[in-house]
Amino acid sequence: METEKKTQTTTDHMTDRDLSEQIKKVTKESHVRAENTELMLSFQRGQVSLQQYKLLLCSLYEIYQALEEELDRNSDHPGVAPIYFPAELARLESIEKDLEYFYGLNWREKIVVPGSNKKIQPQTQTGTPLTYFSRTDVSLMIIQSTNHSYFTFQIGKENPEFLVAHAYTRYLGDLSGGQVLGRIAQKSMGLKGSEGLSFFAFPGVSSPNLFKQLYRSRMNSVELTEEQRNGVLEEAVRAFELNIQVFDDLQKMLSVTENKQQSCLAHSRSVNSKTLQIPGTLISASPLLRMVLGVFVALATVSMGIYAF
Ligand code: HEM
């Protein structure tokens, strides 16, 4: 892009007083931890499942909705204007496209919640660790994402100059490791072409590397007092932590769902329930399907009994 070329030269002279260098340094350790979350390791091993990816998209939807709303609202703020690149970076629409691909046209109804977010907020305002499980796994996830949204909203209102920390963490990550992850995800899930993978595509960015250079130089052009600069650096570490937390919780949620499904089958307890719940999807279990499952479980139990005998 034209803008990329124009500012490229300015990035050759970075100093360790540059925000882009400082932010990279202070988040280095968090980056390693983010890379080593179970979810990210699944990606790197080429073992990401459709279920993991779909849940990740739901979380990202919440995160980018909050982030981009705040960036848009503060786009004229001197701390935001230089790093405001909606045409090149905005992810919300592409995530919506992917969610529509996986969940269908009425994906909003299926992935549940927002709307009730606001009522849930007092829970998160205290910064209480999100350890409790709510009614469904999906709303649990939304509560976690809301935690992220809450922080973004709060800083957008009180310290818009801190938004650069959140924007850096997500967008530069998406333009770096994210590019490789997109290709891995496509292979591991056996997706055709780019369907369901819009999140990873940046049609407005012809060269991610050049664009990252431009972005860094814009970050460095933001004028900050010493106190604000320290605040931004702290916020960046926090942004990484929030991402790690979302990934960890998402993974925990998946194992809870898997366990639930297993115990559901093992004990054939679905007498009263007409649905098998999988985050974001409700698979209706018809009476016939339930009967077949029941017979299957009974046969398995009998065969195990015979084997043990
Ligand atoms: C599988 C997981 C990941 C891999 C393999 C990965 C890999 C990479 C690589 C290779 C770079 C380029 C480093 C450089 O240019 O010096 C990078 C940069 C970056 N990554 Fe990641 N990453 C992963 C996860 C994440 C996550 C989860 C986040 C944040 C939520 C993130 C945020 C960033 C950021 C902000 C940068 C830009 C650093 C800078 O140039 O200042 N990464 N990542």
Residues whose N, C-alpha, C, O or C-beta is under 5 A from the ligand:
A	BS01	HEM	S20 K24 A34 E35 M40 Q44 Y168 T169 L172 G173 S176 G177 N243
